Amino acid sequence: MTKSFEDLGISEEVVKNLEAQGITEPTTVQRISYPRVKKGYDVLVESETGSGKTLAFSLPIIEQAKGNKTQALVLTPVRELAKQVEEEISKAAGDSVNTAVIYGGVSYGPQIQDAKKANIVVGTPGRILDLLKKNKLDVSELEYFVLDEADRMLDMGFQDELEQIMRYVPENRQNLLFGATIPGSLEKMCKKYDISPKILRVKKEEHTRNLSEKYVEAKNHEKISTLYTLLKKRDRELSIVFCKTKNNTRWLSDKLRKNGIDAEALNGDMSQKQREKLVDRFEKGEVKVLVATDVAARGLDIDDVTHVFNFDVPDTADTYTHRIGRAGRQGREGEAITILEKQDHNTFRRLKRKLDIPRMKEDLELLDAQV
């Protein structure tokens, strides 16, 4: 088995750039994907959030990038993820490759100028399509077309934008599709556009052995006290608490603050600048707990997140998978706890059958909380 980046054939400069970040060994998805991408195959890769997918698709691109033309287009579902992916690629590539990040909510000018000299462009579907229609983004010599969190993009309703973008890129390109799951809609889109990828699946236990999943039951009036107790009693760095609605994020973060928990709400009602500022504070540890909706938390790939709490039970197994993938990234220890009220049991029972989530064994003596 390949044990090092050198074994994969990664250049000395890139290996040094990775080592400077404390990245010394390839993850499973990187070991599996790199040789196939390097050989020119289209790939459709299923691997959980935090398993190292960004480097899995970007390392072979970095090794081939040259000149001043856009050779790779990487699409992500949300702005925060686009920024994080571009930053990770830039750190790995060093000065040898130019990158640009493109997303809505900011002025066109600087993004257009950055894209003109970028080997790798990372962006969200809406703004990328906009620039393509305006002839402000040249993808005529594109070699790599990458969908990061491809399943989420389809789930969020981006299929029309993706298909329009695909009409602009050269037919003779390499398609690299990565997600935490491979839904039928993604396979159908591949067939529609004659993409016949090698399907690679990385088993969960191969890279999340240190992520502990469990559930705890709570009476309706004790739900906040249960969450408060879990937050207070755990040795944690950063935590994300998931809610179904924007109103719930505001309400719950307010309740947690009243009980001395350093919590802030992250939801779609916030402006882009507000969201970016809050995420930056969270990443720096200035805010310890984010209370977020699924949409707002997509793309939050922050290594120091140790705990995920499902205050509201997710509707589907895919949503559950994406939520818990925010903790215990790249083999770090993490914990994902779902809090169940009586009315949640039917929904959760379906998830439990698919995912085999155990009940929490510890005796949880609730702390007093102001509700």
Beta strands, then each sheet from edge to edge (+ up, - down):
strand 1: 43-46
strand 2: 72-75
strand 3: 99-102
strand 4: 120-123
strand 5: 144-148
strand 6: 174-179
strand 7: 198-201
strand 8: 211-217
strand 9: 238-242
strand 10: 263-266
strand 11: 289-292
strand 12: 305-310
strand 13: 334-340
sheet 1: 3+ 4+ 2+ 5+ 6+ 1+ 7+
sheet 2: 8+ 13+ 12+ 9+ 11+ 10+
end
